[in-house]
């Protein structure tokens, strides 16, 4: 179980994020704080794996709180969730070694992708004393996928919301998918699902292979490399 502390001075937002987390297996909210001092107290008491941190708290700037939190718990990972859009805050947060940076308001799909990605990385490294390039590539694949798709201008027929659903399901269930299976999962036709899967293949972010069923009919199946 991955234990999470939420540091957010707006209790409504904190409750929304807690509800998102309840839908994800293997993670749990062990405390919520409305200011920096409460956050430090919870970290000292519970030693959580992950802190979801708003940058603007009543008594602390989040980037300063990261530093003080790690004096208490050096292994703490941090995901920033903020309405702030200043470039300097992002750069400062990245230098502090954050795991991810989310701009409010955060959709449930995007939130779940980030938390599941974090969980997968933790699970991958948990029992490994040494790594190889395959492990490194798997750790970085989800981040690359999200970054590159965001930077691309989406072509006609590809919308951001549906693409996010496809990405989320592929990352949540690391198996091979047929277009029909993905269509059922995201509530679309097989043709629509195939268009999005083929788009990710074109970007080089998803692999595809042909499988032959009992009657010999070929089927394209898509999977994360």
C-alpha positions as a Markdown table, in Angstrom:
| # | Residue | x | y | z |
|---|---|---|---|---|
| 1 | Unk | 0.0 | 0.0 | 0.0 |
| 2 | Unk | 1.3 | 3.4 | -1.0 |
| 3 | Unk | 0.4 | 6.0 | 1.7 |
| 4 | Unk | -0.4 | 9.6 | 0.6 |
| 5 | Unk | -0.7 | 12.9 | 2.3 |
| 6 | Unk | -2.7 | 15.7 | 0.7 |
| 7 | Unk | -1.5 | 19.3 | 1.4 |
| 8 | Unk | -4.3 | 21.6 | 0.2 |
| 9 | Unk | -5.8 | 24.6 | 1.9 |
| 10 | Unk | -9.1 | 24.3 | 0.0 |
| 11 | Unk | -10.9 | 21.4 | 1.7 |
| 12 | Unk | -13.2 | 21.0 | -1.3 |
| 13 | Unk | -10.3 | 20.3 | -3.7 |
| 14 | Unk | -8.7 | 18.0 | -1.1 |
| 15 | Unk | -11.9 | 16.0 | -0.8 |
| 16 | Unk | -12.2 | 15.7 | -4.6 |
| 17 | Unk | -8.6 | 14.4 | -4.9 |
| 18 | Unk | -9.2 | 12.0 | -2.0 |
| 19 | Unk | -12.2 | 10.6 | -3.8 |
| 20 | Unk | -10.1 | 10.1 | -7.0 |
| 21 | Unk | -7.6 | 8.2 | -4.9 |
| 22 | Unk | -10.3 | 5.9 | -3.5 |
| 23 | Unk | -10.9 | 4.6 | -7.0 |
| 24 | Unk | -7.2 | 3.5 | -7.4 |
| 25 | Unk | -6.1 | 0.2 | -5.9 |
| 26 | Unk | -3.0 | 0.0 | -3.8 |
| 27 | Unk | -3.0 | 3.7 | -2.6 |
| 28 | Unk | -4.5 | 5.3 | 0.4 |
| 29 | Unk | -4.9 | 8.8 | 1.9 |
| 30 | Unk | -3.5 | 8.7 | 5.5 |
| 31 | Unk | -3.9 | 12.5 | 6.1 |
| 32 | Unk | -4.9 | 15.9 | 4.8 |
| 33 | Unk | -3.3 | 19.2 | 5.8 |
| 34 | Unk | -4.5 | 22.7 | 5.2 |
| 35 | Unk | -1.1 | 24.4 | 5.8 |
| 36 | Unk | 2.6 | 23.7 | 5.9 |
| 37 | Unk | 2.9 | 23.1 | 9.6 |
| 38 | Unk | 0.2 | 20.4 | 9.6 |
| 39 | Unk | 1.9 | 18.9 | 6.5 |
| 40 | Unk | 5.2 | 18.6 | 8.3 |
| 41 | Unk | 3.5 | 17.1 | 11.4 |
| 42 | Unk | 1.8 | 14.4 | 9.3 |
| 43 | Unk | 5.0 | 13.6 | 7.4 |
| 44 | Unk | 6.9 | 13.2 | 10.7 |
| 45 | Unk | 4.2 | 10.9 | 12.2 |
| 46 | Unk | 3.3 | 8.7 | 9.2 |
| 47 | Unk | 6.3 | 8.8 | 6.8 |
| 48 | Unk | 4.2 | 8.6 | 3.7 |
| 49 | Unk | 5.5 | 7.6 | 0.3 |
| 50 | Unk | 3.9 | 10.4 | -1.6 |
| 51 | Unk | 2.9 | 14.0 | -0.9 |
| 52 | Unk | 0.3 | 15.8 | -3.1 |
| 53 | Unk | 1.3 | 19.4 | -2.6 |
| 54 | Unk | -0.4 | 22.7 | -3.4 |
| 55 | Unk | 2.3 | 25.4 | -4.0 |
| 56 | Unk | 0.4 | 28.2 | -2.2 |
| 57 | Unk | -0.4 | 27.3 | 1.4 |
| 58 | Unk | -1.2 | 30.0 | 4.0 |
| 59 | Unk | 2.1 | 29.7 | 5.8 |
| 60 | Unk | 4.4 | 28.1 | 3.2 |
| 61 | Unk | 5.5 | 28.3 | -0.4 |
| 62 | Unk | 5.3 | 24.7 | -1.6 |
| 63 | Unk | 8.9 | 24.7 | -3.1 |
| 64 | Unk | 10.2 | 25.6 | 0.4 |
| 65 | Unk | 8.0 | 22.9 | 2.0 |
| 66 | Unk | 9.5 | 20.2 | -0.2 |
| 67 | Unk | 12.9 | 21.0 | 1.2 |
| 68 | Unk | 11.7 | 21.0 | 4.9 |
| 69 | Unk | 9.7 | 17.9 | 4.3 |
| 70 | Unk | 12.7 | 15.9 | 3.1 |
| 71 | Unk | 14.7 | 17.0 | 6.1 |
| 72 | Unk | 12.2 | 14.9 | 8.0 |
| 73 | Unk | 11.6 | 12.2 | 5.5 |
| 74 | Unk | 14.4 | 12.0 | 2.8 |
| 75 | Unk | 12.6 | 9.4 | 0.7 |
| 76 | Unk | 9.4 | 11.4 | 0.3 |
| 77 | Unk | 8.1 | 11.8 | -3.3 |
| 78 | Unk | 6.1 | 14.9 | -4.3 |
| 79 | Unk | 3.5 | 15.6 | -6.9 |
| 80 | Unk | 2.7 | 19.3 | -7.2 |
| 81 | Unk | -1.0 | 20.2 | -7.8 |
| 82 | Unk | -1.4 | 23.9 | -8.3 |
| 83 | Unk | -3.2 | 26.7 | -10.1 |
| 84 | Unk | 0.0 | 28.5 | -10.4 |
| 85 | Unk | 1.3 | 28.9 | -14.0 |
| 86 | Unk | 4.5 | 30.8 | -13.5 |
| 87 | Unk | 7.4 | 29.2 | -15.3 |
| 88 | Unk | 9.8 | 29.9 | -12.4 |
| 89 | Unk | 7.7 | 27.9 | -10.0 |
| 90 | Unk | 7.8 | 24.9 | -12.3 |
| 91 | Unk | 11.6 | 25.2 | -12.8 |
| 92 | Unk | 12.2 | 25.5 | -9.1 |
| 93 | Unk | 9.9 | 22.5 | -8.4 |
| 94 | Unk | 11.8 | 20.4 | -11.0 |
| 95 | Unk | 15.1 | 21.2 | -9.4 |
| 96 | Unk | 13.7 | 20.0 | -6.1 |
| 97 | Unk | 13.1 | 16.6 | -7.7 |
| 98 | Unk | 9.3 | 16.4 | -7.9 |
| 99 | Unk | 7.6 | 13.4 | -9.5 |
| 100 | Unk | 5.0 | 15.3 | -11.5 |
| 101 | Unk | 3.4 | 18.7 | -11.8 |
| 102 | Unk | -0.4 | 19.1 | -12.4 |
| 103 | Unk | -2.2 | 22.3 | -13.2 |
| 104 | Unk | -5.6 | 22.8 | -11.6 |
| 105 | Unk | -8.3 | 21.9 | -12.3 |
| 106 | Unk | -7.2 | 18.3 | -12.7 |
| 107 | Unk | -9.5 | 15.9 | -14.5 |
| 108 | Unk | -10.0 | 12.5 | -12.9 |
| 109 | Unk | -8.5 | 10.8 | -16.0 |
| 110 | Unk | -5.3 | 12.8 | -15.8 |
| 111 | Unk | -5.1 | 12.4 | -12.0 |
| 112 | Unk | -5.5 | 8.7 | -12.2 |
| 113 | Unk | -2.8 | 8.4 | -15.0 |
| 114 | Unk | -0.3 | 10.2 | -12.8 |
| 115 | Unk | -1.0 | 8.2 | -9.6 |
| 116 | Unk | -1.0 | 4.9 | -11.5 |
| 117 | Unk | 2.2 | 5.8 | -13.2 |
| 118 | Unk | 3.8 | 6.5 | -9.9 |
| 119 | Unk | 2.5 | 3.3 | -8.4 |
| 120 | Unk | 3.9 | 1.3 | -11.3 |
| 121 | Unk | 7.3 | 2.8 | -11.0 |
| 122 | Unk | 7.4 | 2.1 | -7.2 |
| 123 | Unk | 6.3 | -1.5 | -7.8 |
| 124 | Unk | 8.9 | -2.0 | -10.6 |
| 125 | Unk | 11.8 | -0.8 | -8.4 |
| 126 | Unk | 10.6 | -2.4 | -5.1 |
| 127 | Unk | 12.4 | -5.7 | -5.5 |
| 128 | Unk | 15.3 | -4.7 | -7.8 |
| 129 | Unk | 18.8 | -4.1 | -6.4 |
| 130 | Unk | 20.3 | -3.5 | -9.9 |
| 131 | Unk | 18.7 | -2.1 | -13.0 |
| 132 | Unk | 19.3 | -2.5 | -16.8 |
| 133 | Unk | 18.2 | -0.4 | -19.8 |
| 134 | Unk | 14.9 | -2.3 | -20.1 |
| 135 | Unk | 14.0 | -1.2 | -16.6 |
| 136 | Unk | 15.0 | 2.4 | -17.3 |
| 137 | Unk | 13.0 | 2.4 | -20.5 |
| 138 | Unk | 9.9 | 1.1 | -18.7 |
| 139 | Unk | 10.2 | 3.7 | -16.0 |
| 140 | Unk | 10.4 | 6.5 | -18.5 |
| 141 | Unk | 7.9 | 5.3 | -21.1 |
| 142 | Unk | 4.7 | 6.7 | -19.5 |
| 143 | Unk | 6.3 | 10.1 | -19.0 |
| 144 | Unk | 7.5 | 10.2 | -22.6 |
| 145 | Unk | 4.1 | 9.2 | -23.9 |
| 146 | Unk | 2.3 | 12.0 | -22.0 |
| 147 | Unk | 4.9 | 14.6 | -22.9 |
| 148 | Unk | 5.2 | 13.8 | -26.6 |
| 149 | Unk | 1.4 | 13.6 | -27.2 |
| 150 | Unk | 0.9 | 16.9 | -25.4 |
| 151 | Unk | 3.6 | 18.6 | -27.6 |
| 152 | Unk | 2.1 | 17.2 | -30.8 |
| 153 | Unk | -0.7 | 19.2 | -32.5 |
| 154 | Unk | -3.4 | 16.6 | -32.7 |
| 155 | Unk | -4.5 | 15.7 | -36.2 |
| 156 | Unk | -8.1 | 15.8 | -37.5 |
| 157 | Unk | -10.2 | 13.0 | -36.0 |
| 158 | Unk | -8.2 | 12.8 | -32.7 |
| 159 | Unk | -9.5 | 14.6 | -29.7 |
| 160 | Unk | -7.6 | 15.1 | -26.4 |
| 161 | Unk | -10.3 | 13.6 | -24.1 |
| 162 | Unk | -10.7 | 10.3 | -26.0 |
| 163 | Unk | -6.9 | 10.0 | -26.4 |
| 164 | Unk | -6.5 | 10.4 | -22.7 |
| 165 | Unk | -8.9 | 7.6 | -22.1 |
| 166 | Unk | -7.0 | 5.3 | -24.4 |
| 167 | Unk | -3.7 | 6.2 | -22.7 |
| 168 | Unk | -5.1 | 5.7 | -19.3 |
| 169 | Unk | -6.5 | 2.2 | -20.0 |
| 170 | Unk | -3.2 | 1.1 | -21.7 |
| 171 | Unk | -1.2 | 2.3 | -18.7 |
| 172 | Unk | -3.6 | 0.9 | -16.1 |
| 173 | Unk | -3.8 | -2.5 | -17.7 |
| 174 | Unk | -0.5 | -3.4 | -19.2 |
| 175 | Unk | -1.7 | -6.0 | -21.6 |
| 176 | Unk | -2.3 | -6.3 | -25.3 |
| 177 | Unk | -5.5 | -4.7 | -26.5 |
| 178 | Unk | -7.6 | -5.3 | -29.6 |
| 179 | Unk | -9.5 | -2.3 | -31.1 |
| 180 | Unk | -12.8 | -3.9 | -30.1 |
| 181 | Unk | -11.7 | -4.3 | -26.5 |
| 182 | Unk | -10.5 | -0.7 | -26.3 |
| 183 | Unk | -13.7 | 0.5 | -27.9 |
| 184 | Unk | -15.8 | -1.3 | -25.3 |
| 185 | Unk | -13.6 | 0.2 | -22.5 |
| 186 | Unk | -13.9 | 3.8 | -23.6 |
| 187 | Unk | -17.4 | 3.6 | -25.0 |
| 188 | Unk | -16.7 | 4.0 | -28.7 |
| 189 | Unk | -16.8 | 1.9 | -31.8 |
| 190 | Unk | -14.0 | -0.4 | -32.8 |
| 191 | Unk | -13.2 | 1.8 | -35.7 |
| 192 | Unk | -12.8 | 4.9 | -33.5 |
| 193 | Unk | -10.6 | 3.0 | -31.0 |
| 194 | Unk | -8.5 | 1.6 | -33.8 |
| 195 | Unk | -7.9 | 5.2 | -35.1 |
| 196 | Unk | -6.5 | 6.3 | -31.7 |
| 197 | Unk | -4.4 | 3.2 | -31.2 |
| 198 | Unk | -2.9 | 3.5 | -34.7 |
| 199 | Unk | -2.1 | 7.2 | -33.9 |
| 200 | Unk | -0.1 | 6.1 | -30.9 |
| 201 | Unk | 1.6 | 3.5 | -33.1 |
| 202 | Unk | 2.5 | 6.2 | -35.6 |
| 203 | Unk | 4.2 | 8.2 | -32.8 |
| 204 | Unk | 6.3 | 5.2 | -31.9 |
| 205 | Unk | 4.8 | 5.1 | -28.4 |
| 206 | Unk | 2.7 | 1.9 | -28.8 |
| 207 | Unk | 3.6 | -1.4 | -30.4 |
| 208 | Unk | 1.3 | -3.6 | -32.5 |
| 209 | Unk | 1.4 | -7.2 | -33.6 |
| 210 | Unk | -0.8 | -9.5 | -35.6 |
| 211 | Unk | -2.4 | -12.5 | -33.9 |
| 212 | Unk | -4.3 | -15.3 | -35.6 |
| 213 | Unk | -7.4 | -16.8 | -34.0 |
| 214 | Unk | -8.8 | -20.3 | -34.2 |
| 215 | Unk | -10.3 | -19.6 | -37.6 |
| 216 | Unk | -7.2 | -17.9 | -38.9 |
| 217 | Unk | -8.5 | -14.4 | -39.0 |
| 218 | Unk | -5.7 | -11.9 | -38.2 |
| 219 | Unk | -6.2 | -9.4 | -35.4 |
| 220 | Unk | -4.1 | -6.4 | -34.6 |
| 221 | Unk | -3.2 | -6.1 | -30.9 |
| 222 | Unk | -1.7 | -3.1 | -29.3 |
| 223 | Unk | 0.6 | -2.9 | -26.2 |
| 224 | Unk | 3.0 | -0.6 | -24.5 |
| 225 | Unk | 6.6 | -1.5 | -25.2 |
